[in-house]
Amino acid sequence: MEGIALIGMLLVGLFVVYRLGLFKPVVELSAVATRESSAYNRSHKAIVAQRYAKMAVDVDVEKVNENIAKIDALAFD
């Protein structure tokens, strides 16, 4: 019986929120957040692309691979 009362109160509450027009601001806020995240994503991609373009490539590959092999050989168990 309490469940039916809870469902009834929920439906009345939703109807009041609908009649007051409070769902529209939530939908608009969601649209703004989607646009902002898309703009941030594009901006971040451009920044990372510029960072990769400016990277130096004068790295001693053999020394790097040797250090990686040494680290992988460590046994902590």
MARVEXSE-202904 format. One record per atom (N, C-alpha, C): residue in three letters; x, y, z. Coordinates in pm, 1 decimal, padded with zeros to 6 digits, always signed. Layout:
<pts>
{'ALA',{X,Y,Z}} ...
</pts>
This chain:
<pts>
{'MET',{+00081.5,-00118.7,+00000.0}} {'MET',{+00000.0,+00000.0,+00000.0}} {'MET',{+00086.9,+00126.6,+00000.0}} {'GLU',{+00196.8,+00122.2,+00075.1}} {'GLU',{+00284.8,+00238.2,+00079.6}} {'GLU',{+00351.7,+00262.5,-00055.1}} {'GLY',{+00374.2,+00153.4,-00128.5}} {'GLY',{+00435.0,+00166.7,-00260.2}} {'GLY',{+00345.1,+00240.0,-00356.9}} {'ILE',{+00216.3,+00210.8,-00350.0}} {'ILE',{+00120.6,+00277.7,-00438.1}} {'ILE',{+00113.0,+00426.4,-00403.4}} {'ALA',{+00116.1,+00459.2,-00275.6}} {'ALA',{+00114.1,+00599.2,-00233.0}} {'ALA',{+00239.2,+00671.3,-00281.0}} {'LEU',{+00353.0,+00604.1,-00271.4}} {'LEU',{+00478.5,+00663.4,-00317.4}} {'LEU',{+00474.4,+00689.4,-00467.2}} {'ILE',{+00424.2,+00594.3,-00542.9}} {'ILE',{+00413.2,+00612.0,-00688.2}} {'ILE',{+00317.3,+00726.1,-00720.2}} {'GLY',{+00206.3,+00734.4,-00647.4}} {'GLY',{+00111.0,+00843.1,-00668.8}} {'GLY',{+00172.3,+00978.9,-00641.7}} {'MET',{+00247.0,+00990.5,-00531.7}} {'MET',{+00312.9,+01117.4,-00499.6}} {'MET',{+00417.0,+01152.6,-00604.7}} {'LEU',{+00488.0,+01052.9,-00652.7}} {'LEU',{+00587.8,+01075.7,-00756.5}} {'LEU',{+00522.5,+01126.7,-00884.1}} {'LEU',{+00411.2,+01067.0,-00923.0}} {'LEU',{+00340.9,+01111.1,-01043.8}} {'LEU',{+00288.1,+01253.6,-01028.2}} {'VAL',{+00232.9,+01285.5,-00912.6}} {'VAL',{+00184.3,+01421.8,-00888.7}} {'VAL',{+00300.5,+01519.5,-00893.0}} {'GLY',{+00413.0,+01483.3,-00832.2}} {'GLY',{+00531.5,+01569.4,-00834.5}} {'GLY',{+00583.0,+01592.0,-00975.5}} {'LEU',{+00589.1,+01487.2,-01054.2}} {'LEU',{+00632.8,+01500.5,-01193.0}} {'LEU',{+00537.1,+01587.2,-01273.8}} {'PHE',{+00407.1,+01574.4,-01249.3}} {'PHE',{+00308.9,+01654.9,-01320.0}} {'PHE',{+00326.4,+01803.2,-01285.0}} {'VAL',{+00351.1,+01832.4,-01157.8}} {'VAL',{+00371.6,+01971.1,-01115.9}} {'VAL',{+00497.2,+02028.3,-01180.2}} {'VAL',{+00604.6,+01951.9,-01180.9}} {'VAL',{+00729.6,+01996.4,-01243.4}} {'VAL',{+00707.8,+02020.4,-01392.3}} {'TYR',{+00631.8,+01932.3,-01457.0}} {'TYR',{+00602.1,+01948.0,-01599.7}} {'TYR',{+00520.4,+02074.9,-01624.8}} {'ARG',{+00418.6,+02097.9,-01543.2}} {'ARG',{+00332.7,+02215.5,-01561.2}} {'ARG',{+00408.3,+02344.8,-01533.1}} {'LEU',{+00505.3,+02341.7,-01446.0}} {'LEU',{+00585.3,+02460.6,-01417.6}} {'LEU',{+00691.2,+02485.1,-01525.2}} {'GLY',{+00711.3,+02387.3,-01612.3}} {'GLY',{+00808.0,+02402.9,-01721.5}} {'GLY',{+00951.9,+02389.1,-01676.7}} {'LEU',{+00975.9,+02306.4,-01577.6}} {'LEU',{+01111.4,+02292.9,-01525.4}} {'LEU',{+01195.7,+02188.6,-01598.4}} {'PHE',{+01137.5,+02116.2,-01692.7}} {'PHE',{+01215.8,+02019.8,-01769.0}} {'PHE',{+01296.5,+02088.7,-01878.8}} {'LYS',{+01243.9,+02199.0,-01934.5}} {'LYS',{+01311.7,+02268.6,-02043.2}} {'LYS',{+01449.8,+02321.0,-02002.6}} {'PRO',{+01465.3,+02384.0,-01886.1}} {'PRO',{+01599.5,+02429.2,-01847.2}} {'PRO',{+01700.2,+02314.5,-01833.3}} {'VAL',{+01653.3,+02199.9,-01789.2}} {'VAL',{+01743.2,+02084.4,-01776.0}} {'VAL',{+01790.5,+02039.5,-01913.6}} {'VAL',{+01698.4,+02037.2,-02011.1}} {'VAL',{+01734.7,+01997.5,-02147.6}} {'VAL',{+01830.2,+02099.9,-02208.2}} {'GLU',{+01804.0,+02228.9,-02186.1}} {'GLU',{+01892.2,+02333.1,-02238.8}} {'GLU',{+02030.8,+02326.5,-02174.5}} {'LEU',{+02035.5,+02301.9,-02045.2}} {'LEU',{+02163.3,+02289.2,-01975.8}} {'LEU',{+02242.7,+02169.8,-02028.6}} {'SER',{+02173.6,+02062.8,-02058.3}} {'SER',{+02239.1,+01945.2,-02115.4}} {'SER',{+02297.5,+01977.1,-02252.3}} {'ALA',{+02224.5,+02053.6,-02332.7}} {'ALA',{+02273.9,+02092.0,-02465.5}} {'ALA',{+02398.2,+02180.7,-02453.2}} {'VAL',{+02397.7,+02273.0,-02358.3}} {'VAL',{+02513.8,+02360.4,-02336.7}} {'VAL',{+02634.6,+02277.5,-02294.3}} {'ALA',{+02613.9,+02183.9,-02204.1}} {'ALA',{+02724.0,+02099.4,-02158.1}} {'ALA',{+02781.1,+02016.3,-02272.7}} {'THR',{+02694.2,+01968.2,-02360.9}} {'THR',{+02741.1,+01890.5,-02475.7}} {'THR',{+02826.0,+01976.6,-02568.2}} {'ARG',{+02780.5,+02099.5,-02595.0}} {'ARG',{+02857.9,+02189.0,-02681.8}} {'ARG',{+02991.1,+02224.8,-02618.0}} {'GLU',{+02991.2,+02252.0,-02487.8}} {'GLU',{+03115.9,+02287.4,-02419.6}} {'GLU',{+03215.6,+02172.0,-02421.2}} {'SER',{+03167.5,+02050.4,-02401.4}} {'SER',{+03259.0,+01936.7,-02401.9}} {'SER',{+03314.7,+01912.6,-02542.2}} {'SER',{+03233.0,+01935.4,-02644.3}} {'SER',{+03282.4,+01921.2,-02782.0}} {'SER',{+03388.5,+02026.3,-02812.1}} {'ALA',{+03364.1,+02150.5,-02769.5}} {'ALA',{+03461.9,+02257.3,-02792.2}} {'ALA',{+03591.6,+02228.2,-02717.4}} {'TYR',{+03582.0,+02180.4,-02593.0}} {'TYR',{+03701.4,+02146.3,-02516.1}} {'TYR',{+03777.9,+02033.2,-02584.0}} {'ASN',{+03706.6,+01933.8,-02634.9}} {'ASN',{+03770.4,+01820.5,-02700.5}} {'ASN',{+03848.8,+01866.7,-02823.3}} {'ARG',{+03787.6,+01953.5,-02904.9}} {'ARG',{+03857.8,+02004.1,-03024.2}} {'ARG',{+03979.6,+02086.3,-02984.0}} {'SER',{+03964.7,+02170.3,-02882.4}} {'SER',{+04075.5,+02253.2,-02836.8}} {'SER',{+04189.7,+02166.9,-02783.8}} {'HIS',{+04155.9,+02064.5,-02707.9}} {'HIS',{+04258.1,+01976.1,-02652.8}} {'HIS',{+04333.4,+01902.6,-02763.6}} {'LYS',{+04261.3,+01857.9,-02865.8}} {'LYS',{+04326.9,+01790.3,-02978.1}} {'LYS',{+04425.0,+01883.5,-03048.0}} {'ALA',{+04387.3,+02010.8,-03064.8}} {'ALA',{+04476.6,+02106.3,-03130.1}} {'ALA',{+04601.1,+02130.9,-03045.8}} {'ILE',{+04584.4,+02142.6,-02914.9}} {'ILE',{+04698.8,+02166.1,-02826.1}} {'ILE',{+04794.0,+02047.1,-02828.8}} {'VAL',{+04740.2,+01926.3,-02824.8}} {'VAL',{+04824.5,+01806.4,-02827.6}} {'VAL',{+04895.7,+01794.3,-02962.2}} {'ALA',{+04827.0,+01826.5,-03070.3}} {'ALA',{+04890.2,+01821.2,-03202.7}} {'ALA',{+05006.8,+01918.4,-03210.8}} {'GLN',{+04990.7,+02039.0,-03154.3}} {'GLN',{+05100.6,+02135.8,-03153.6}} {'GLN',{+05216.7,+02085.9,-03068.0}} {'ARG',{+05185.5,+02021.8,-02956.8}} {'ARG',{+05290.2,+01968.5,-02869.5}} {'ARG',{+05370.5,+01861.8,-02943.9}} {'TYR',{+05301.4,+01772.1,-03015.1}} {'TYR',{+05372.6,+01668.4,-03090.3}} {'TYR',{+05454.8,+01728.6,-03203.4}} {'ALA',{+05406.4,+01835.4,-03263.9}} {'ALA',{+05481.2,+01898.6,-03372.7}} {'ALA',{+05610.3,+01961.2,-03322.3}} {'LYS',{+05613.1,+02005.1,-03197.6}} {'LYS',{+05731.2,+02071.7,-03141.7}} {'LYS',{+05827.0,+01975.4,-03072.4}} {'MET',{+05793.4,+01847.1,-03065.0}} {'MET',{+05878.8,+01752.3,-02992.6}} {'MET',{+06011.1,+01729.0,-03064.8}} {'ALA',{+06113.9,+01712.4,-02986.0}} {'ALA',{+06245.7,+01680.9,-03041.1}} {'ALA',{+06254.0,+01531.0,-03066.9}} {'VAL',{+06323.6,+01494.3,-03173.3}} {'VAL',{+06335.7,+01353.1,-03208.2}} {'VAL',{+06479.4,+01303.8,-03199.4}} {'ASP',{+06564.5,+01375.5,-03130.6}} {'ASP',{+06703.6,+01333.5,-03117.2}} {'ASP',{+06720.3,+01246.6,-02992.2}} {'VAL',{+06655.2,+01131.2,-02993.9}} {'VAL',{+06655.8,+01039.4,-02880.8}} {'VAL',{+06738.5,+00916.8,-02918.1}} {'ASP',{+06819.9,+00871.6,-02824.8}} {'ASP',{+06899.7,+00750.8,-02846.6}} {'ASP',{+06809.6,+00630.0,-02819.7}} {'VAL',{+06760.4,+00570.3,-02927.1}} {'VAL',{+06663.3,+00462.2,-02917.1}} {'VAL',{+06723.0,+00340.9,-02846.8}} {'GLU',{+06847.8,+00310.0,-02874.2}} {'GLU',{+06911.2,+00193.2,-02812.9}} {'GLU',{+06919.2,+00209.5,-02660.6}} {'LYS',{+06954.6,+00329.5,-02613.7}} {'LYS',{+06964.9,+00353.2,-02470.2}} {'LYS',{+06827.0,+00346.0,-02404.1}} {'VAL',{+06727.0,+00399.6,-02471.0}} {'VAL',{+06590.9,+00394.0,-02417.4}} {'VAL',{+06545.8,+00248.8,-02405.8}} {'ASN',{+06565.6,+00170.2,-02510.0}} {'ASN',{+06525.8,+00029.3,-02506.8}} {'ASN',{+06603.2,-00048.5,-02400.5}} {'GLU',{+06729.3,-00014.1,-02382.2}} {'GLU',{+06810.3,-00079.1,-02280.2}} {'GLU',{+06755.6,-00048.4,-02140.6}} {'ASN',{+06719.0,+00075.8,-02116.1}} {'ASN',{+06661.1,+00114.1,-01986.5}} {'ASN',{+06526.6,+00046.1,-01963.6}} {'ILE',{+06446.4,+00035.6,-02067.2}} {'ILE',{+06317.5,-00033.2,-02055.3}} {'ILE',{+06339.1,-00179.5,-02020.2}} {'ALA',{+06436.7,-00242.3,-02084.5}} {'ALA',{+06465.7,-00383.4,-02056.1}} {'ALA',{+06513.1,-00400.6,-01911.8}} {'LYS',{+06594.0,-00307.8,-01862.2}} {'LYS',{+06640.5,-00315.5,-01723.6}} {'LYS',{+06524.1,-00303.2,-01626.0}} {'ILE',{+06434.1,-00210.6,-01655.1}} {'ILE',{+06318.1,-00191.6,-01567.1}} {'ILE',{+06227.9,-00313.8,-01570.6}} {'ASP',{+06205.8,-00369.1,-01689.3}} {'ASP',{+06121.2,-00488.4,-01701.8}} {'ASP',{+06184.0,-00609.8,-01630.8}} {'ALA',{+06315.6,-00611.5,-01619.1}} {'ALA',{+06383.5,-00724.2,-01555.3}} {'ALA',{+06375.2,-00720.5,-01403.4}} {'LEU',{+06335.4,-00610.2,-01346.7}} {'LEU',{+06323.9,-00601.0,-01200.3}} {'LEU',{+06213.8,-00696.0,-01151.4}} {'ALA',{+06245.2,-00765.3,-01045.2}} {'ALA',{+06146.7,-00856.7,-00986.0}} {'ALA',{+06123.3,-00814.9,-00841.9}} {'PHE',{+06005.1,-00769.7,-00811.2}} {'PHE',{+05972.3,-00723.5,-00676.9}} {'PHE',{+05909.9,-00832.1,-00591.2}} {'ASP',{+05883.8,-00947.3,-00647.7}} {'ASP',{+05817.4,-01053.8,-00572.6}} {'ASP',{+05914.5,-01132.1,-00486.8}} 
</pts>
